[in-house]
Amino acid sequence: MPNSKNLAALKKLLTHESARETVQADSAYFKLPPMTSVRGVAHAIVEIPKGQRNKFEVDKRTGLIRLDRYLSGSTHYPMDYGFIPQTLAEDGDPLDIVLLVREPTFSGCLVHARVIGLLKMIEKKEEDVKVLAVPLNDPFFRDVKQLKDVPTSFLNEVEHFFNVYKQLEGGAIETLGWVGQREALAEIDRTSWMYREAKRLVTHT
């Protein structure tokens, strides 16, 4: 995907230490390819289980699960939250993924995640996105294959969460709504290309 927009984004990203740390991360969490062998199914690494107010992250340097912060508001994560390995998003981190689950998993859990859609957002005047998926191996979600199959109440809850969860910390996020599976898979392709190109450039500098 070597178009002018992606090349400009890549050049900007490589000026930030977070992006360089992402492509140099050496733990098993970052070594899996973005997608499984099943069409439309991604590898998802869970960092924050559903119901938490603790924000956990996989530490890029050690591979350990690190407590990043505690949500200041009264809200909690309404879904499992994590990332897709070997991708590089505009914030210098791997591409975020949110999982619709019946029961929370745990930090560090690997989930084969059927990609359903994408939430578009603006944070700090920068574009941000969250991939939406469901666990492939949960029969409860067997028929959830497109965005239209997801209950509207859940989509509204997730969107509301991202609109308010940083308010007491002074953060401002604007959600721009949901788009479908095709756009979500295209974003995974784009950010995986960004990862590969960034890794190549960092390795040769």
VOPAVO-272126 format. One record per residue: residue in one letter; x, y, z of N, C-alpha, C, O in turn. Coordinates in steps of 0.2 Angstrom, whole numbers, padded with zeros to 4 digits, always signed. Example, Ala and Ser with C-alpha at 12.3 -4.5 7.8 and 13.67 -1.06 7.14 Angstrom:
A+0066-0028+0039+0062-0022+0039+0066-0016+0039+0071-0017+0042
S+0064-0011+0035+0068-0005+0036+0064+0000+0039+0067+0006+0040
***
This chain:
M+0004-0006+0000+0000+0000+0000+0004+0006+0000+0003+0011+0004
P+0009+0007-0004+0014+0012-0004+0011+0019-0008+0014+0021-0013
N+0005+0021-0005+0003+0028-0008+0005+0033-0004+0009+0032+0001
S+0004+0039-0006+0008+0045-0003+0005+0046+0004+0009+0048+0008
K-0001+0045+0005-0004+0046+0012-0001+0041+0017+0002+0043+0022
N+0000+0035+0015+0003+0030+0019+0010+0031+0020+0013+0030+0026
L+0014+0033+0015+0021+0035+0016+0022+0040+0020+0027+0041+0024
A+0018+0046+0020+0019+0051+0024+0017+0049+0031+0021+0052+0036
A+0012+0045+0033+0010+0043+0039+0016+0039+0042+0018+0039+0048
L+0019+0035+0038+0025+0030+0040+0031+0035+0042+0034+0034+0047
K+0032+0040+0038+0038+0044+0040+0037+0048+0046+0041+0048+0050
K+0031+0050+0047+0029+0053+0054+0030+0049+0060+0032+0050+0065
L+0027+0043+0059+0027+0038+0064+0034+0036+0067+0035+0035+0073
L+0039+0036+0062+0046+0033+0064+0050+0039+0067+0055+0038+0069
T+0047+0045+0068+0050+0050+0072+0048+0049+0080+0051+0052+0084
H+0043+0044+0081+0041+0043+0088+0044+0036+0091+0044+0031+0087
E+0046+0037+0097+0049+0031+0100+0044+0025+0101+0046+0019+0100
S+0038+0027+0102+0033+0021+0103+0032+0017+0097+0031+0011+0097
A+0032+0020+0091+0032+0016+0085+0038+0012+0084+0038+0006+0082
R+0044+0014+0085+0050+0010+0085+0050+0005+0090+0052-0001+0088
E+0047+0006+0096+0047+0001+0101+0042-0005+0098+0043-0011+0100
T+0037-0003+0095+0032-0008+0093+0035-0013+0088+0034-0019+0088
V+0039-0010+0083+0041-0015+0078+0047-0018+0080+0050-0023+0077
Q+0050-0016+0086+0056-0020+0089+0054-0024+0094+0058-0028+0097
A+0048-0024+0096+0045-0029+0102+0047-0036+0100+0045-0038+0095
D+0049-0040+0105+0052-0046+0104+0048-0052+0108+0050-0058+0107
S+0043-0050+0111+0039-0055+0115+0035-0059+0111+0033-0057+0105
A+0032-0065+0113+0028-0069+0109+0021-0065+0107+0019-0067+0102
Y+0019-0061+0111+0013-0057+0109+0013-0053+0103+0008-0052+0100
F+0019-0051+0101+0020-0047+0095+0023-0051+0089+0024-0048+0084
K+0024-0057+0090+0027-0061+0084+0022-0065+0080+0023-0067+0074
L+0015-0065+0082+0010-0068+0078+0009-0064+0072+0009-0058+0072
P+0007-0067+0066+0004-0063+0061-0002-0060+0062-0006-0062+0067
P-0005-0055+0059-0011-0051+0061-0017-0056+0060-0022-0056+0064
M-0017-0060+0054-0023-0064+0053-0021-0072+0054-0015-0074+0053
T-0026-0075+0055-0026-0083+0055-0026-0086+0048-0027-0082+0044
S-0026-0092+0048-0027-0095+0041-0034-0095+0039-0036-0097+0034
V-0039-0093+0044-0046-0093+0042-0048-0086+0039-0046-0081+0042
R-0051-0086+0034-0053-0080+0031-0057-0075+0035-0062-0077+0038
G-0054-0069+0036-0058-0064+0040-0057-0065+0048-0060-0061+0051
V-0052-0069+0050-0051-0070+0057-0044-0068+0059-0039-0070+0056
A-0044-0063+0064-0038-0060+0066-0035-0064+0072-0039-0067+0076
H-0029-0063+0074-0026-0065+0080-0027-0058+0085-0025-0053+0083
A-0031-0059+0090-0032-0054+0095-0028-0056+0102-0029-0061+0104
I-0024-0051+0104-0021-0052+0111-0025-0047+0116-0025-0041+0115
V-0028-0051+0120-0032-0047+0125-0027-0044+0130-0023-0047+0133
E-0028-0037+0132-0025-0034+0137-0029-0032+0143-0027-0033+0149
I-0036-0030+0141-0040-0028+0147-0047-0032+0146-0050-0032+0141
P-0048-0036+0151-0054-0040+0151-0060-0036+0152-0060-0031+0155
K-0066-0038+0150-0072-0035+0151-0074-0034+0158-0072-0038+0162
G-0076-0028+0160-0078-0027+0167-0073-0023+0171-0074-0021+0176
Q-0067-0022+0168-0061-0019+0172-0062-0012+0172-0064-0009+0167
R-0059-0009+0177-0057-0002+0177-0050-0001+0176-0047+0005+0175
N-0046-0006+0178-0039-0006+0177-0037-0006+0169-0040-0010+0166
K-0033-0002+0167-0031-0002+0160-0024-0006+0160-0019-0003+0162
F-0024-0012+0157-0018-0016+0157-0015-0015+0150-0019-0014+0145
E-0008-0015+0149-0005-0016+0143+0000-0021+0143+0003-0022+0148
V+0002-0024+0137+0008-0028+0136+0014-0023+0135+0014-0019+0130
D+0018-0024+0140+0024-0020+0140+0029-0022+0134+0030-0027+0133
K+0030-0017+0129+0034-0019+0123+0041-0021+0125+0044-0025+0121
R+0044-0018+0130+0051-0020+0131+0052-0027+0135+0057-0030+0133
T+0047-0028+0139+0048-0034+0143+0043-0040+0141+0045-0046+0143
G+0038-0038+0138+0033-0043+0137+0028-0045+0143+0024-0049+0142
L+0029-0041+0148+0025-0042+0154+0018-0038+0153+0018-0033+0150
I+0013-0040+0157+0007-0037+0157+0008-0031+0163+0009-0033+0168
R+0007-0025+0161+0008-0019+0165+0002-0015+0166-0002-0014+0162
L+0001-0013+0172-0004-0009+0174-0003-0002+0172+0002+0002+0174
D-0006+0001+0167-0005+0007+0164-0008+0013+0168-0005+0018+0170
R-0015+0012+0170-0018+0017+0174-0025+0014+0176-0027+0009+0174
Y-0028+0018+0180-0035+0016+0183-0040+0021+0180-0039+0027+0181
L-0045+0019+0177-0050+0024+0174-0053+0028+0180-0055+0026+0185
S-0053+0035+0179-0055+0039+0184-0062+0040+0185-0065+0041+0190
G-0066+0038+0179-0073+0039+0180-0076+0032+0182-0073+0028+0184
S-0083+0032+0183-0087+0027+0185-0088+0021+0180-0091+0016+0182
T-0086+0022+0174-0087+0018+0169-0082+0012+0169-0076+0012+0172
H-0083+0006+0165-0079+0001+0165-0079-0002+0158-0083+0000+0154
Y-0074-0006+0156-0073-0008+0149-0079-0013+0148-0080-0018+0151
P-0084-0012+0143-0089-0016+0141-0088-0022+0137-0092-0025+0135
M-0081-0023+0135-0079-0028+0131-0072-0030+0132-0069-0026+0136
D-0070-0035+0130-0062-0037+0130-0059-0032+0125-0062-0030+0120
Y-0053-0030+0127-0050-0025+0123-0042-0027+0122-0039-0029+0127
G-0040-0026+0116-0033-0028+0115-0030-0025+0109-0032-0020+0107
F-0026-0029+0106-0023-0027+0099-0022-0033+0095-0022-0039+0097
I-0020-0031+0088-0019-0036+0083-0011-0036+0082-0009-0030+0080
P-0008-0041+0083+0000-0041+0082+0002-0039+0075-0002-0040+0070
Q+0008-0037+0075+0011-0035+0068+0007-0030+0064+0007-0031+0058
T+0004-0026+0068+0001-0020+0064+0004-0014+0068+0007-0014+0073
L+0003-0008+0064+0006-0002+0067+0001+0004+0065+0000+0006+0059
A-0002+0007+0070-0007+0012+0069-0004+0019+0070+0002+0019+0072
E-0008+0024+0069-0006+0031+0069-0003+0033+0076+0000+0038+0076
D-0005+0030+0081-0003+0032+0088+0004+0028+0090+0006+0029+0095
G+0007+0024+0085+0013+0021+0086+0012+0014+0090+0017+0011+0091
D+0006+0012+0091+0005+0006+0094+0002+0001+0089+0000+0003+0084
P+0001-0005+0091-0003-0010+0086-0010-0008+0086-0013-0004+0090
L-0013-0010+0081-0020-0008+0080-0025-0011+0085-0024-0017+0087
D-0029-0007+0088-0034-0009+0093-0039-0014+0091-0042-0013+0085
I-0041-0018+0095-0047-0023+0094-0051-0023+0100-0049-0024+0105
V-0058-0023+0099-0063-0024+0104-0067-0030+0103-0069-0031+0097
L-0068-0035+0108-0071-0041+0107-0077-0041+0111-0078-0040+0117
L-0083-0043+0107-0089-0044+0110-0089-0051+0113-0088-0056+0110
V-0089-0051+0120-0089-0058+0124-0094-0059+0129-0097-0054+0131
R-0096-0065+0130-0101-0066+0135-0098-0066+0142-0101-0063+0147
E-0092-0069+0143-0088-0069+0149-0081-0066+0147-0078-0067+0142
P-0078-0062+0152-0072-0059+0151-0066-0065+0150-0067-0070+0154
T-0061-0064+0146-0056-0068+0146-0051-0066+0151-0052-0065+0157
F-0044-0065+0149-0039-0063+0154-0034-0059+0150-0033-0060+0144
S-0030-0055+0154-0024-0052+0150-0019-0057+0148-0017-0061+0151
G-0017-0056+0141-0013-0060+0138-0016-0066+0134-0012-0070+0131
C-0023-0066+0134-0026-0072+0131-0026-0071+0123-0027-0065+0121
L-0025-0076+0120-0025-0076+0112-0032-0078+0110-0034-0083+0112
V-0035-0074+0106-0042-0076+0104-0042-0076+0096-0039-0071+0093
H-0045-0081+0093-0046-0081+0086-0052-0077+0085-0058-0079+0087
A-0052-0071+0082-0057-0066+0082-0060-0065+0075-0056-0062+0071
R-0066-0066+0074-0069-0065+0068-0071-0057+0067-0074-0054+0071
V-0068-0054+0062-0068-0047+0061-0075-0045+0059-0078-0048+0054
I-0079-0040+0062-0085-0038+0060-0086-0031+0058-0090-0030+0053
G-0082-0027+0061-0083-0020+0059-0078-0015+0062-0072-0018+0064
L-0079-0009+0062-0074-0004+0064-0077+0002+0066-0082+0005+0063
L-0075+0005+0072-0077+0011+0075-0072+0016+0073-0066+0016+0075
K-0074+0022+0070-0070+0027+0069-0070+0033+0074-0076+0034+0076
M-0065+0036+0076-0064+0041+0081-0059+0046+0079-0055+0045+0075
I-0060+0052+0083-0054+0057+0083-0052+0058+0090-0056+0059+0095
E-0046+0057+0091-0043+0059+0098-0036+0063+0097-0032+0061+0093
K-0036+0068+0101-0030+0073+0100-0029+0075+0093-0024+0076+0090
K-0035+0076+0089-0035+0079+0082-0032+0074+0077-0031+0075+0072
E-0031+0068+0080-0029+0062+0075-0034+0057+0074-0038+0056+0079
E-0034+0054+0069-0039+0048+0067-0037+0042+0072-0031+0041+0073
D-0042+0039+0074-0041+0033+0078-0046+0028+0076-0052+0030+0075
V-0045+0022+0077-0050+0017+0075-0050+0011+0080-0044+0009+0082
K-0055+0007+0080-0055+0001+0084-0059-0004+0080-0064-0003+0078
V-0055-0010+0079-0058-0015+0076-0063-0019+0080-0062-0020+0086
L-0069-0021+0078-0074-0025+0082-0074-0032+0079-0074-0033+0073
A-0074-0037+0084-0074-0044+0082-0077-0048+0087-0079-0045+0093
V-0079-0054+0086-0082-0059+0090-0077-0065+0091-0074-0067+0086
P-0077-0069+0096-0073-0075+0096-0075-0080+0091-0081-0082+0091
L-0071-0083+0087-0073-0088+0082-0076-0094+0085-0080-0097+0083
N-0073-0096+0091-0075-0103+0094-0080-0102+0099-0082-0107+0103
D-0084-0097+0100-0090-0096+0104-0096-0098+0100-0098-0093+0096
P-0100-0103+0101-0106-0105+0097-0111-0099+0097-0115-0099+0093
F-0111-0096+0103-0116-0090+0104-0116-0085+0098-0121-0082+0097
F-0110-0084+0096-0108-0079+0091-0108-0082+0084-0105-0079+0079
R-0110-0088+0083-0109-0092+0076-0112-0088+0071-0110-0088+0065
D-0118-0084+0072-0122-0081+0067-0120-0074+0066-0123-0070+0062
V-0115-0071+0070-0113-0064+0070-0107-0064+0065-0102-0065+0067
K-0109-0062+0059-0104-0062+0054-0103-0055+0051-0098-0053+0047
Q-0108-0050+0052-0108-0043+0049-0110-0039+0054-0112-0041+0060
L-0108-0032+0053-0110-0027+0058-0117-0027+0060-0119-0026+0065
K-0122-0029+0055-0129-0029+0056-0131-0034+0060-0137-0034+0063
D-0127-0039+0062-0129-0045+0066-0127-0043+0073-0129-0047+0078
V-0124-0037+0075-0122-0035+0082-0128-0031+0085-0130-0027+0081
P-0130-0033+0091-0136-0029+0094-0134-0021+0094-0128-0020+0096
T-0139-0017+0092-0137-0010+0092-0136-0008+0099-0132-0003+0100
S-0139-0011+0104-0137-0009+0111-0130-0009+0113-0127-0005+0116
F-0127-0015+0110-0120-0016+0112-0115-0010+0108-0111-0008+0111
L-0117-0009+0102-0113-0004+0098-0114+0003+0101-0109+0006+0101
N-0120+0004+0103-0121+0011+0107-0117+0011+0113-0114+0016+0115
E-0117+0005+0117-0113+0005+0123-0106+0006+0122-0102+0010+0126
V-0103+0003+0117-0096+0004+0116-0094+0011+0114-0089+0014+0116
E-0098+0014+0109-0097+0020+0107-0097+0025+0113-0093+0030+0113
H-0102+0024+0117-0103+0029+0123-0097+0028+0127-0094+0033+0130
F-0095+0022+0128-0089+0021+0133-0083+0025+0130-0079+0029+0134
F-0081+0025+0124-0076+0029+0121-0077+0036+0121-0072+0040+0121
N-0083+0038+0121-0084+0045+0121-0083+0048+0128-0081+0054+0129
V-0083+0044+0134-0083+0047+0140-0078+0044+0145-0076+0047+0150
Y-0074+0039+0143-0070+0036+0148-0063+0040+0150-0060+0038+0155
K-0062+0045+0146-0056+0049+0147-0058+0056+0150-0054+0060+0150
Q-0064+0057+0150-0067+0064+0152-0064+0067+0158-0061+0073+0158
L-0064+0063+0164-0061+0066+0170-0053+0066+0170-0051+0070+0174
E-0050+0064+0165-0043+0065+0164-0041+0070+0159-0035+0072+0158
G-0046+0074+0157-0045+0079+0152-0045+0077+0145-0043+0081+0141
G-0046+0071+0144-0046+0068+0137-0052+0070+0133-0058+0070+0136
A-0052+0071+0127-0057+0073+0122-0057+0068+0116-0053+0068+0112
I-0063+0064+0116-0063+0059+0110-0070+0060+0107-0075+0061+0110
E-0070+0060+0100-0076+0061+0096-0077+0055+0092-0072+0053+0088
T-0082+0051+0093-0083+0045+0089-0087+0047+0083-0091+0051+0083
L-0085+0044+0077-0088+0045+0071-0093+0040+0068-0095+0040+0062
G-0094+0035+0072-0098+0030+0070-0095+0023+0067-0089+0023+0067
W-0099+0018+0066-0097+0012+0064-0097+0011+0056-0101+0013+0053
V-0092+0007+0054-0092+0005+0047-0091-0003+0047-0089-0006+0052
G-0092-0006+0041-0092-0013+0041-0086-0017+0040-0080-0014+0041
Q-0087-0023+0039-0081-0028+0039-0076-0027+0034-0070-0027+0035
R-0078-0025+0028-0073-0023+0022-0069-0018+0024-0063-0018+0023
E-0071-0012+0027-0067-0007+0029-0062-0009+0035-0056-0007+0035
A-0065-0014+0040-0061-0016+0045-0055-0020+0042-0049-0019+0045
L-0056-0025+0038-0051-0029+0035-0046-0025+0031-0040-0026+0031
A-0048-0020+0028-0044-0015+0024-0039-0012+0029-0033-0010+0027
E-0042-0010+0035-0037-0006+0040-0032-0011+0042-0027-0009+0044
I-0034-0017+0043-0029-0022+0046-0024-0023+0041-0018-0023+0042
D-0026-0023+0034-0021-0024+0029-0016-0018+0029-0010-0019+0028
R-0019-0012+0029-0015-0006+0029-0010-0005+0035-0004-0004+0034
T-0012-0007+0041-0008-0006+0047-0003-0012+0047+0002-0011+0050
S-0004-0018+0044+0001-0023+0044+0006-0021+0039+0012-0023+0040
W+0004-0018+0033+0009-0015+0029+0014-0010+0032+0020-0010+0031
M+0010-0005+0036+0014+0000+0040+0019-0004+0044+0025-0001+0045
Y+0017-0009+0047+0022-0012+0052+0028-0015+0048+0033-0014+0050
R+0026-0019+0043+0032-0022+0039+0037-0017+0036+0043-0018+0037
E+0034-0011+0034+0038-0006+0031+0043-0003+0037+0048-0002+0036
A+0039-0001+0042+0043+0002+0048+0048-0003+0050+0054-0001+0052
K+0047-0009+0051+0052-0014+0054+0057-0014+0049+0063-0015+0051
R+0056-0014+0042+0062-0015+0037+0066-0009+0038+0072-0009+0038
L+0063-0003+0039+0067+0003+0039+0071+0004+0045+0076+0006+0045
V+0068+0002+0051+0071+0002+0057+0077-0003+0058+0082-0001+0060
T+0076-0009+0055+0081-0014+0055+0087-0012+0051+0093-0013+0052
H+0086-0007+0045+0092-0005+0041+0094+0002+0043+0098+0005+0039
T+0093+0004+0049+0095+0011+0051+0100+0010+0057+0102+0015+0060
***
